[in-house]
Amino acid sequence: MSLKHAVLAALLEGEASGYDLAKIFDVSVANFWAATPQQLYRELERLAEAGLITARVVEQERRPNKRMFSLTEPGRKDLIACTTTPPRPSAVRDELMVQVQACDEGDSTAVRAFVAQRMETARAKLARYDRLRERMLDGRDEDTYLGEVERVGPYLTLMRGRFFEEENLRWGERVLAVLDRRAAARNAAPEAAHRAPEAAHQG
């Protein structure tokens, strides 16, 4: 599976320009497939050349013309075929995890700050996902929405993004608590060692 299929899946929402797709990826696809606008535009050209999507030019007054892309039948069949192929296991490469792994020998204060930053990013993403969720539900409860809509895939992937960021927050809270407790213990040890000779002298 590749960016190709992520783009084809995004076009299930309907005809879209490259700019529209970049926004779709940024808002709703980024939680499971990252791509820059430049990568998207290059992929759109490749898909159009392969006949998996079609492009039409829309003329605009006072603005540059734009190209609108939509799925072709071969593109839809290619996307359907990809759903029958077992996905590869996820490969995690997270620089923060390397830093946490080495925090006992490294700068634990800096690592703590990086974890806190990760948590702030998770909160921001959750807020964005929640706004998207509210727009999707449009006043309905989740069960009603899932029973009424034609396509549940976008909502299910949104749920995955929300769960992932909620777990990031839970993990971050635990890490900060552990690091803070260890830092407090280290700070208390020299003070206790300093008080011991004074107590002996007074005795």
N, C-alpha and C positions, 0 to 999 in steps of 0.2 A: 504494500500500500504506500501511497506517496501523496505529495501535495496535489497531484492531479485529481485524486479521488476526493480530497477535502474541498477542492474548488467545485467539482461536479456536484458534490453533496450540497454545497452552499447554494448552487444554482437551482436546486429543487424548490427554493423559495420563490423562484420566478426570474424573469429577465432582469439583469442588473448591469450597470456600468462597472468599469474597473474600480472607480471611486466607491461605488456602492459596496462592492465586494470587500474592499479594504476595510470599510466600516463594519461590515458583517463579521469579518475575521477579528477585528479589534474588540468587538463587543461580545460576540457569542461563540466564536470558534476558537479564540485564543486560549481558552481554558483547556483545550485538548490538542490544538495544532497551531503552532506559531509560524507566521510568515510575514515578511516585510512587504510593503506595497510593491517594491521593485520585483520581488520574487513572484508576486501575484500577476503582475503585468506580463512578465516573461512567460509564465505558465499559461496565461490566457492565449498568448500568441501561439504557443505550441499546441494547445488544445484545438484552436481554430484551424491550424494547418492540418491537424490529424482528423478533422471532421467531427470531433466529439462535441464541439459547441459551434454555434453560428454567431456571427457578428453583423450588426447593421448600424449604419451611421445615422444619428439623429442630429439634424441641423438646428442650431439655436441662435436666436438673435442676440447680438451684443456679447455673446459668449462663444468660446470655441465649440465646435461640433464634438459630440461624444459618441462613443461606440457602446452599444448595448449588446450584451452577450446572453445567450440562452442555450439550454441543452438541446442537442439533436437526439434522434432515436438511437444512433450508435453510442452516443455518450451516456444515455440512460441505461442501455444494455451493459455497457462497461461498468457503470456504477453498481448495477444489480449484481453483476458477476463478482465484483469485489466483496460483496457481503457474504459470499459463500466461501471465501478464502480465510483460513484461520489466521488471526493476527499474530504478529511476532510479539514476544513478551516485551513489556516496556523496559527501556534502558534508562536508568536514572543516573545523571551526572550533575551533581549539585555541589557547587564550590563551597557553599555554606556548611554542608555536611563534613567536608574535609577539614574546614576550620574548627568545627565543633569537635571532631575526632581528635584534633591536636591541641585543644584548648588547655590541657593540663600542662603542656610544655611551652605553649605560646602565650600570647597576650589575651588572657581570659576576659579582661575588661573590654577590649576591642571586639572580641567574639560576641560578648553579651550585647554590645551595641548593634552588631550586625543582625543578631536574632531579633532584637527589638524592631529594627528596620523591616525585616521580613514580616513581622506581625503587622506593622503599619500598612505594608503593601497588601497583605491578606485582607485587612479591614476595608481598604479602598476597593479591592476587587469584589468583596462581598457586597458592599454598598451598591456597586454597579450592577452586579448580578441580581440583587434584590429589586432594583429599579426595572430591570428588564423583565423579571418575573412578574412584577405588578402589571406591566404593560401587557404581557402575554395573558395573564389571568383575566384582566379587564373586569374586575369586580367579582369574578366567579371563584368558588373554592376549587382546590386542586382536583378533587374527584370529578366535579362537574366539567371542568376544563378538559381533563383527559378523556372524558366520555364524549365530548362534543367535537373536538378538533379533528381535522383530517389527518394531520401529521403530529405524532408525539415525540419524534426524534429530537427536535430542537430543545424541547423542555427537558427531556431525559439527560441530554448532554449538559444543559444548564445546571441540573441537579448535581451532576458529577463535579462540576466546577465549584459549586457552593460547598459540597461536602469536603472537597479537597482543601479549600481555604479555611473552613471551620476546623479541620484537623491541624492545619498549620498553626492556627491560633492556640489550640489546646496543647500542641507540642511546645510551642514557644513559651507559653505560660509555665509549663513544667520545667523547661530548660532554665528560664530566668530564676525560678524559685530555687533550683539546685545550685546555680552559680552564685546567687546572692547568699545562700546559706553557707556555702564553702568560703566565700569571701569574708563573711562575718566571723567564721571560725578562725580563719587565718589572722584576721585583725585582732581577735581576742587573745590569741596565743602569745604574742609578744608582750601584751599588757599583763597577762597572768605571770609570765616569766619575770617581768620587771617588778611586780608586786611581791613575788616570793622572797627575794633577798631582803626587801624592806621589812617584811613580816618577821623574818628570821633575826634581823638585826634588832628589831624592837623587842623580840622575845628574849 
